[in-house]
Amino acid sequence: MKLVFATQNAHKVEEARGILGADVEILTPAELGLTEDVEETGTTLEENSLLKANFIRERLGIDCFADDSGLEVDILNGAPGVYSARYGGEAHNFEANIRALLKNISLRLMESGFARQYKTEKVKDTLKARFRTVATLIIGGEVKTFEGVLEGRITFFRAGEGGFGYDPVFVPDEILSPEGALIPNSERLTIAQLGTDVKNQISHRSKALHAMAAYLKTL
């Protein structure tokens, strides 16, 4: 089975190939001569994911899938959300995005401190966050949607060399034990410290892609 993955991100392609397995040949738009990017004008992950999948289907006429992922931080009222990849002002600049994230969280934490001091309405003082992915598959003319969520919290201390994006500052609530069971992340390891194999089993995108892989096996 051949599917076009609507992305130019080599990290995401590698992750998808590992999850979907050898039975699914994943191609990129660039490999098929399509270098034009679709404008992500959606206001939700669902809208952007569908926009990208429809764009590939219309341009190439091939079964395809797309995803849109975002980091949702409670103290930032769900931001950066759909703007996660360009939160720092330049698309896909990981370091700029992390700097903007930590700066805005710091400002909100300061506001919450003032709120308590002056007995005004308290700003939600939490670093709780989640990664969320919505994957849209268009196959045989049908549209299917799959979602994955990874709960955790933000840390101000970058840790780990693996992963990409916000991985060095995101601490998942649960990780895998040596036996492969989910256990509390008592050591507060970041995604970037867990390694690719573990990340591919617990990440938000992994969960969405595993759900899609299970569906593809039924076809």
C-alpha positions as CSV (number, residue, x, y, z in Angstrom):
1,M,0.0,0.0,0.0
2,K,1.3,3.5,-0.9
3,L,0.4,6.6,0.9
4,V,1.6,10.1,0.6
5,F,2.4,11.9,3.9
6,A,1.6,15.6,3.6
7,T,4.8,16.8,5.2
8,Q,8.4,17.8,4.4
9,N,9.5,17.1,8.0
10,A,12.0,14.3,7.9
11,H,11.6,13.6,11.6
12,K,7.9,13.0,11.1
13,V,8.4,10.8,8.0
14,E,10.8,8.6,9.9
15,E,8.5,8.3,12.8
16,A,5.5,7.4,10.6
17,R,7.5,4.8,8.7
18,G,8.5,3.1,11.9
19,I,4.9,3.0,13.2
20,L,3.0,2.1,10.0
21,G,5.5,-0.7,9.1
22,A,6.8,-2.3,6.0
23,D,3.4,-2.9,4.5
24,V,2.8,0.8,4.0
25,E,5.2,2.6,1.6
26,I,5.2,6.2,2.7
27,L,6.1,8.8,0.0
28,T,6.5,12.6,0.5
29,P,5.1,15.2,-1.8
30,A,8.6,16.3,-2.8
31,E,9.5,12.8,-3.9
32,L,6.5,13.1,-6.3
33,G,7.6,16.5,-7.6
34,L,5.2,18.6,-5.4
35,T,7.1,21.3,-3.5
36,E,4.2,23.7,-3.1
37,D,3.0,24.1,0.5
38,V,-0.6,24.5,1.4
39,E,-1.5,27.6,3.5
40,E,-2.6,26.4,6.9
41,T,-5.5,28.8,7.5
42,G,-7.5,26.6,9.9
43,T,-8.1,27.6,13.4
44,T,-8.1,24.1,14.8
45,L,-5.9,21.1,14.4
46,E,-8.8,19.2,12.7
47,E,-9.2,21.9,10.1
48,N,-5.5,22.2,9.3
49,S,-5.1,18.4,9.1
50,L,-8.0,18.1,6.6
51,L,-6.7,21.1,4.6
52,K,-3.4,19.5,4.1
53,A,-4.8,16.1,3.2
54,N,-7.2,17.5,0.7
55,F,-4.4,19.6,-0.9
56,I,-2.4,16.5,-1.6
57,R,-5.3,14.5,-2.8
58,E,-6.3,17.3,-5.2
59,R,-2.8,17.9,-6.5
60,L,-1.6,14.3,-6.8
61,G,-4.8,12.2,-6.9
62,I,-3.2,9.6,-4.6
63,D,-4.3,8.2,-1.2
64,C,-2.7,10.3,1.5
65,F,-2.7,11.4,5.0
66,A,-1.8,14.5,6.9
67,D,-1.5,15.5,10.5
68,D,-1.5,18.7,12.5
69,S,-0.1,18.8,16.0
70,G,0.0,21.3,18.7
71,L,1.2,21.9,22.3
72,E,-1.6,23.1,24.6
73,V,-0.5,24.8,27.8
74,D,-3.2,25.4,30.5
75,I,-1.7,28.6,31.8
76,L,-1.6,30.0,28.3
77,N,-5.3,29.2,27.8
78,G,-4.4,26.4,25.3
79,A,-1.7,28.2,23.4
80,P,0.3,27.8,21.3
81,G,-2.1,25.2,19.8
82,V,-2.3,25.4,16.0
83,Y,0.4,28.0,16.1
84,S,3.0,25.7,17.8
85,A,5.3,25.4,14.8
86,R,5.5,29.2,14.3
87,Y,5.1,30.4,17.9
88,G,8.5,32.1,17.9
89,G,7.8,34.1,14.8
90,E,9.6,31.9,12.3
91,A,8.1,28.6,11.2
92,H,9.9,25.4,12.4
93,N,12.5,27.3,14.4
94,F,12.5,25.0,17.4
95,E,14.7,27.2,19.7
96,A,12.8,30.4,18.9
97,N,9.5,28.6,19.7
98,I,10.8,27.3,23.1
99,R,12.1,30.8,24.0
100,A,8.7,32.3,23.2
101,L,6.9,29.6,25.2
102,L,9.0,29.9,28.3
103,K,8.8,33.7,28.2
104,N,5.0,33.8,27.9
105,I,4.6,31.2,30.7
106,S,6.9,33.3,32.9
107,L,4.7,36.4,32.2
108,R,1.6,34.5,33.1
109,L,3.2,33.1,36.3
110,M,4.0,36.7,37.3
111,E,0.5,37.8,36.6
112,S,-0.8,35.0,38.8
113,G,1.5,36.2,41.6
114,F,0.1,39.7,41.3
115,A,-3.4,38.4,41.3
116,R,-2.9,36.6,44.6
117,Q,-1.2,39.6,46.1
118,Y,-4.0,41.9,45.3
119,K,-6.7,39.4,46.0
120,T,-8.1,39.6,42.4
121,E,-9.2,36.8,40.2
122,K,-6.4,34.1,40.2
123,V,-4.8,33.2,36.9
124,K,-4.6,29.4,36.6
125,D,-1.2,28.8,38.0
126,T,-0.2,25.5,36.4
127,L,2.4,24.2,34.0
128,K,0.1,21.4,32.9
129,A,0.1,20.8,29.2
130,R,-0.6,18.3,26.5
131,F,0.6,17.5,23.0
132,R,-2.3,16.7,20.7
133,T,-2.3,15.3,17.1
134,V,-5.1,15.0,14.7
135,A,-4.3,12.8,11.6
136,T,-6.6,12.8,8.6
137,L,-6.5,9.8,6.2
138,I,-8.0,10.0,2.7
139,I,-8.2,6.5,1.2
140,G,-10.5,5.2,-1.5
141,G,-12.3,8.5,-1.5
142,E,-13.2,8.2,2.2
143,V,-12.0,10.5,5.0
144,K,-11.0,9.1,8.4
145,T,-9.8,11.1,11.4
146,F,-7.6,9.8,14.2
147,E,-6.5,11.6,17.4
148,G,-3.7,11.2,19.9
149,V,-3.0,13.0,23.2
150,L,0.0,13.0,25.5
151,E,-0.5,14.6,28.9
152,G,2.3,16.2,30.8
153,R,3.8,19.5,32.0
154,I,6.3,22.1,30.9
155,T,9.8,22.4,32.6
156,F,11.9,25.5,32.4
157,F,15.1,23.4,32.2
158,R,15.9,21.9,28.8
159,A,17.0,18.3,29.0
160,G,17.9,15.7,26.4
161,E,19.4,15.6,23.0
162,G,16.8,13.5,21.2
163,G,13.5,14.4,19.7
164,F,12.6,17.8,18.2
165,G,10.4,20.8,18.7
166,Y,9.3,21.3,22.3
167,D,10.5,17.8,23.4
168,P,13.4,19.2,25.6
169,V,10.9,21.1,27.8
170,F,8.0,18.7,27.9
171,V,7.8,16.2,30.8
172,P,5.2,13.5,30.1
173,D,3.1,12.2,33.0
174,E,3.9,8.6,32.1
175,I,6.7,6.7,30.5
176,L,7.4,3.1,29.7
177,S,8.9,0.6,32.2
178,P,11.6,-1.8,31.0
179,E,8.8,-4.3,30.6
180,G,6.9,-2.0,28.4
181,A,4.2,-0.9,30.8
182,L,3.1,2.7,31.4
183,I,4.4,4.0,34.8
184,P,4.5,7.4,36.4
185,N,7.4,9.6,35.3
186,S,8.9,9.9,38.7
187,E,12.3,11.0,37.4
188,R,10.7,13.8,35.4
189,L,12.4,12.9,32.2
190,T,11.6,15.0,29.1
191,I,10.5,13.6,25.8
192,A,14.0,14.4,24.5
193,Q,15.5,12.1,27.1
194,L,13.4,9.1,26.4
195,G,14.8,8.0,23.0
196,T,13.1,7.4,19.7
197,D,11.8,3.9,20.5
198,V,10.0,5.0,23.7
199,K,8.7,8.2,22.1
200,N,7.3,6.3,19.2
201,Q,5.2,4.3,21.6
202,I,3.8,7.0,23.9
203,S,3.8,10.3,21.8
204,H,0.6,12.0,20.7
205,R,1.5,11.5,17.1
206,S,2.4,7.9,17.8
207,K,-1.1,7.3,19.3
208,A,-2.8,8.9,16.3
209,L,-0.7,6.9,13.8
210,H,-1.1,3.7,15.7
211,A,-4.8,4.2,15.5
212,M,-4.5,4.8,11.8
213,A,-2.3,1.7,11.4
214,A,-4.9,-0.4,13.1
215,Y,-7.5,0.9,10.7
216,L,-5.3,0.3,7.7
217,K,-4.9,-3.4,8.7
218,T,-8.7,-3.8,8.4
219,L,-8.7,-2.8,4.8
